[in-house]
Amino acid sequence: MKNKYLIFSVCLALVSILADTHLLYSMGTEHADKLSELRYKSGHGDAEAQYKLGVLYASGNGIAQNYSEAAKWWRLSAQQGFVAAQYNLGVMYGNGRGVEQNDAEAVKWWRLAADQGHSAAQYNLGLHYASGKGITQDYSLAVKWWRLAADQGDAEAQYNVGASYLDGRAVEQSDAEAVKWWRLSAQQGYAPAQCFLGTMYASGRGVERNNIEGMKWIRFSAEQGYAWAQFTLGRWYDSGYGIEQDFNQAVKWQRLAAEQGFVQAQCSLGSMYANGQGVEQNFAEAIRLWRLAAAQGSAFAQYNLGVMYNKGRGVEQNFAEAVKWWRLAAAQSSEESSHNLFPGQDREIWRLTELQGVIKSQYNLGLMYLSGEGVKQDNVEAVKWWRLAADQGNAESQYNVGVSYFQGQAVEQSDAKAVKWWRLAADQGNAEAQYSLGVMYGTGNGVKQDDSESDKLLQLSAKQGYAPAQKLLNKLKEKE
């Protein structure tokens, strides 16, 4: 097995399971004789023997395991151009086994092996060009080396080439090419490729839409234990997307993904427990799952924990704890909270979900500072947090910023600025902003007086059931 790297993963994990461990010996005299012969050949410069002796030291097969000795013999073999030794020595430097960890040295040895056509070395070299570890980052060269490995049938490389085409990174964006490479990888049983090939069939991207084919590949992947596929399958059962809706199956697959630490599944399953959807409502279990996701930095989970503490659901009501969790979420940016794991459309869906956790937490923090619940009352801080949420399009915060300007609360009084913020909120359908803006048009404060515009806005607010707008319209009608 080679180093595993998903092109959308946040970190690059090096896993060393050494190649060509075919040299197996039985214990006893025959083993001792063969080991002695191997040592003799190695000592006299036989590159293959040096490589095989390194394998024995690394695996501990019939000899005391010693990574330093393994690295020593592989170095001697690699210096003679023995390709498997070059690859394994690179792995040792990548992991820091038997030698001091050194990405640049790992790259050096993998390049030598890659130049000889070693597919695993080509794949790993691509990983380091993509991450910039031990070498200047160059995604074009990453794709070049993955393509060479992919052409030799390397499933992980085929997957990464497909992912590059999906995102248009160092290649011209092409859903069809993504499907082509993922199909090759999926047919070899590579679970990530099966998962995303399934999503392409389900969405009709790069291939004719086919929910049955999409479900087939997703299920193949999920049954291999791939958390992403399990999460996706659970979502499909939850929504009835291309399959008969089944909340029990939705919970089953979401739980399998959540148990693997998949943050999106922890968030989603937590919501199912909170809402009693497919399971008996259980706030304590929702909180447990959201805590796990929050520990991984999910703003969505942090926001929900704040709500639970604020309302005393599943925990003792604690405004200070609510503020703590909302502050953690509110301080994030959409990039920090997005867990850049999803390809294409799914990535954007998750980014927006996380972004809402950030924005709603900023809005709620403003409310807590205004009321002094869980935190020292501070109007300036309230407006600060509302302004952050308002700048990201939150209508409630835009309305509150407008109120602050209208009242001159923590900001210099300005009817014009109040009108500006209320207009932004009103355009999103906020009934309070429509009412307030309607009043301003009626009085001509902060805006040119316009009875027609005033009536229009008041009518919009009243239709949403906002009592002050309904009352004012009735009063104006009585005066006619």
Secondary structure, 3 states (H helix, E strand, C coil): CCCCCCCCCCCCCCCCCCCCCCCCCCCCHHHHHHHHHHHHHHHCCCHHHHHHHHHHHHHCCCCCCCHHHHHHHHHHHHCCCCHHHHHHHHHHHHHCCCCCCCHHHHHHHHHHHHHCCCHHHHHHHHHHHHHCCCCCCCHHHHHHHHHHHHHCCCHHHHHHHHHHHHHCCCCCCCHHHHHHHHHHHHCCCCHHHHHHHHHHHHHCCCCCCCHHHHHHHHHHHHHCCCHHHHHHHHHHHHHCCCCCCCHHHHHHHHHHHHHCCCHHHHHHHHHHHHHCCCCCCCHHHHHHHHHHHHHCCCHHHHHHHHHHHHHCCCCCCCHHHHHHHHHHHHCCCHHHHCCCCCCHHHHHHHHHHHHHHHHHHHHHHHHHHHHCCCCCCCHHHHHHHHHHHHHCCCHHHHHHHHHHHHHCCCCCCCHHHHHHHHHHHHCCCCHHHHHHHHHHHHHCCCCCCCHHHHHHHHHHHHHCCCHHHHHHHHHHHHHC
